[in-house]
Amino acid sequence: MLRLPRCLRAFAPSLLLVLLSFSGADAHCFVGPRFFPATLVIDDPCVADEMSLPTVAWSRTGDIPPVSELDISAEFDKRITEDLGFGISDVWTQLRSPGGTMQQGLGNLETTLQYQLLKTPSSETAMLLGLIVDWGGTGNSSVGIATPYSTLTPTYYFGQGLGRLPDELGFARPLAITGQVGYQIPTTSYIVSQNTFVPQVLVYGASVQYSMPYLKSEVKDLQLPDFFNHLIPLVEAQLFTPIANNVGNPSTTTGTINPGVIYVGSVYQVGLEAIIPVNGASGSGVGVLGQLHLYLDDMFPTTLGQPLIGGSFSPSTKPTS
Amino acid sequence: MRMFFIVAMFLLGALTAGPARAHAFLDHATPLVGSTVRTAPPEVSLTFTQNLEPAFSSVQVTDASGARVDQGKAQISGNTMRVGIKSLSPGTYRVRWHALSVDTHSTEGSFSFTVGGS
């Protein structure tokens, strides 16, 4: 008789409930026929009503010896208008060293204001501008989990589907690329108590996605089992490069490459990725990242899923995307 | 940590076990998306994942030159949209659809199918 590993027995019944509850359909950041899912590391290129609850990541840091890091975060995003959105998030971090010492606590509260520059259905193109603010002192800075200073990161996001490729390249049409580039500016340039300069950092990343739902509905229905028609395999990358005010600090670019897959349901999506550090300074070994993401506009179409200003729920009015 | 995962998985299960209200996506079509059929079909039928608002949902079928080959207004019932097709010659045709789900979410898409050939 097969016995589940102990770590799985605790949530086996709820896992069974999930497996029996698979349903169809996709939702959310749509540009014409293209759906850009909420990716786990970088952001998707749309304002939306959505929630990530939770995102769980485990990895080992680039310290010598490496420290085990567990991050559990939550994020809530809400449209103010059709084109303006606001987000708030925070992360709880636990650092466990090989010697057994442990530090844990909340990171700084992070807010994001985003404006949808454009969404062009015919070319499957989306662009977004945002300002990410990490509010210094709102987290546990006493043990180094959070910083006492704030950072402001103006960011540009984009998404481009490849649906316009010629028919000869039909099987490449489900591909899409998303990305973001931001410049992180700390509110302080020098920490006196630590005798440390605080650099300005270029924060950038991208994803390459292959949409099985797009393949089925736009290119060719291969009549695969329905489970596969909900999958979006992808590779994400996020990198950080110190640009200025980096005296006395390493100038190494750090970051991770995250191959994984997203399953898209009717009102939610589930993502799972590996965390692969790009170099020794970025981490040690392969970590893992998982996320449950909720589409609030599909769960609550008449209330929480409507913009705060200008939203309406009536088939006779302008449809929402 | 174990309790965290239990709660998270039950949340996911509860979300998926209830009635789905979401965007209407193309679940399947006849002719199949990207398929080649030996004989011209009498109609194009689209089945979606959600029920549709008939007044705001539509479908058009065009030939390679962009001329419409459908017979006009689609018949929409529940989550299915059908449109009659004129007699088609061998060739490739494109179906363009726009759907509004009953909870006012809008989706659109297009695909091609081929009549005749191998």
HADDOCK unambig.tbl for C-alpha pairs under 7 A between the chains (distance, minus, plus):
assign (segid A and resid 10 and name CA) (segid B and resid 2 and name CA) 6.72 0.50 0.50
assign (segid A and resid 10 and name CA) (segid B and resid 6 and name CA) 6.90 0.50 0.50
assign (segid A and resid 11 and name CA) (segid B and resid 5 and name CA) 6.70 0.50 0.50
assign (segid A and resid 11 and name CA) (segid B and resid 6 and name CA) 4.94 0.50 0.50
assign (segid A and resid 14 and name CA) (segid B and resid 6 and name CA) 6.74 0.50 0.50
assign (segid A and resid 14 and name CA) (segid B and resid 9 and name CA) 5.52 0.50 0.50
assign (segid A and resid 14 and name CA) (segid B and resid 10 and name CA) 5.10 0.50 0.50
assign (segid A and resid 14 and name CA) (segid B and resid 13 and name CA) 6.67 0.50 0.50
assign (segid A and resid 15 and name CA) (segid B and resid 9 and name CA) 6.07 0.50 0.50
assign (segid A and resid 17 and name CA) (segid B and resid 13 and name CA) 5.33 0.50 0.50
assign (segid A and resid 18 and name CA) (segid B and resid 12 and name CA) 6.35 0.50 0.50
assign (segid A and resid 18 and name CA) (segid B and resid 13 and name CA) 4.22 0.50 0.50
assign (segid A and resid 21 and name CA) (segid B and resid 13 and name CA) 6.42 0.50 0.50
assign (segid A and resid 21 and name CA) (segid B and resid 16 and name CA) 5.19 0.50 0.50
assign (segid A and resid 21 and name CA) (segid B and resid 17 and name CA) 5.04 0.50 0.50
assign (segid A and resid 22 and name CA) (segid B and resid 16 and name CA) 6.41 0.50 0.50
assign (segid A and resid 23 and name CA) (segid B and resid 16 and name CA) 6.91 0.50 0.50
assign (segid A and resid 24 and name CA) (segid B and resid 49 and name CA) 6.35 0.50 0.50
assign (segid A and resid 25 and name CA) (segid B and resid 23 and name CA) 6.97 0.50 0.50
assign (segid A and resid 25 and name CA) (segid B and resid 24 and name CA) 6.92 0.50 0.50
assign (segid A and resid 25 and name CA) (segid B and resid 25 and name CA) 5.81 0.50 0.50
assign (segid A and resid 25 and name CA) (segid B and resid 49 and name CA) 5.69 0.50 0.50
assign (segid A and resid 26 and name CA) (segid B and resid 23 and name CA) 6.57 0.50 0.50
assign (segid A and resid 26 and name CA) (segid B and resid 25 and name CA) 6.86 0.50 0.50
assign (segid A and resid 27 and name CA) (segid B and resid 22 and name CA) 6.44 0.50 0.50
assign (segid A and resid 27 and name CA) (segid B and resid 23 and name CA) 5.55 0.50 0.50
assign (segid A and resid 32 and name CA) (segid B and resid 108 and name CA) 5.91 0.50 0.50
assign (segid A and resid 32 and name CA) (segid B and resid 109 and name CA) 6.87 0.50 0.50
assign (segid A and resid 33 and name CA) (segid B and resid 107 and name CA) 6.91 0.50 0.50
assign (segid A and resid 33 and name CA) (segid B and resid 108 and name CA) 5.38 0.50 0.50
assign (segid A and resid 33 and name CA) (segid B and resid 109 and name CA) 4.72 0.50 0.50
assign (segid A and resid 216 and name CA) (segid B and resid 33 and name CA) 6.99 0.50 0.50
assign (segid A and resid 217 and name CA) (segid B and resid 26 and name CA) 5.95 0.50 0.50
assign (segid A and resid 217 and name CA) (segid B and resid 33 and name CA) 6.36 0.50 0.50
assign (segid A and resid 218 and name CA) (segid B and resid 33 and name CA) 6.73 0.50 0.50
assign (segid A and resid 218 and name CA) (segid B and resid 109 and name CA) 6.71 0.50 0.50
assign (segid A and resid 218 and name CA) (segid B and resid 110 and name CA) 5.82 0.50 0.50
assign (segid A and resid 218 and name CA) (segid B and resid 111 and name CA) 4.86 0.50 0.50
assign (segid A and resid 219 and name CA) (segid B and resid 33 and name CA) 6.36 0.50 0.50
assign (segid A and resid 219 and name CA) (segid B and resid 34 and name CA) 5.58 0.50 0.50
assign (segid A and resid 219 and name CA) (segid B and resid 111 and name CA) 6.18 0.50 0.50
assign (segid A and resid 220 and name CA) (segid B and resid 33 and name CA) 4.90 0.50 0.50
assign (segid A and resid 220 and name CA) (segid B and resid 34 and name CA) 4.22 0.50 0.50
assign (segid A and resid 220 and name CA) (segid B and resid 35 and name CA) 6.85 0.50 0.50
assign (segid A and resid 221 and name CA) (segid B and resid 32 and name CA) 6.14 0.50 0.50
assign (segid A and resid 221 and name CA) (segid B and resid 33 and name CA) 5.12 0.50 0.50
assign (segid A and resid 221 and name CA) (segid B and resid 34 and name CA) 6.50 0.50 0.50
assign (segid A and resid 266 and name CA) (segid B and resid 20 and name CA) 6.21 0.50 0.50
assign (segid A and resid 266 and name CA) (segid B and resid 22 and name CA) 5.87 0.50 0.50
assign (segid A and resid 267 and name CA) (segid B and resid 22 and name CA) 6.36 0.50 0.50
assign (segid A and resid 298 and name CA) (segid B and resid 21 and name CA) 5.79 0.50 0.50
assign (segid A and resid 298 and name CA) (segid B and resid 22 and name CA) 4.60 0.50 0.50
assign (segid A and resid 299 and name CA) (segid B and resid 21 and name CA) 6.52 0.50 0.50
assign (segid A and resid 301 and name CA) (segid B and resid 103 and name CA) 6.30 0.50 0.50
assign (segid A and resid 314 and name CA) (segid B and resid 104 and name CA) 6.96 0.50 0.50
assign (segid A and resid 315 and name CA) (segid B and resid 104 and name CA) 5.71 0.50 0.50
assign (segid A and resid 319 and name CA) (segid B and resid 104 and name CA) 5.39 0.50 0.50
assign (segid A and resid 319 and name CA) (segid B and resid 105 and name CA) 6.07 0.50 0.50
assign (segid A and resid 319 and name CA) (segid B and resid 106 and name CA) 5.90 0.50 0.50
assign (segid A and resid 320 and name CA) (segid B and resid 104 and name CA) 6.28 0.50 0.50
assign (segid A and resid 320 and name CA) (segid B and resid 105 and name CA) 5.30 0.50 0.50
assign (segid A and resid 320 and name CA) (segid B and resid 106 and name CA) 6.08 0.50 0.50
assign (segid A and resid 321 and name CA) (segid B and resid 105 and name CA) 5.63 0.50 0.50
assign (segid A and resid 321 and name CA) (segid B and resid 106 and name CA) 5.24 0.50 0.50
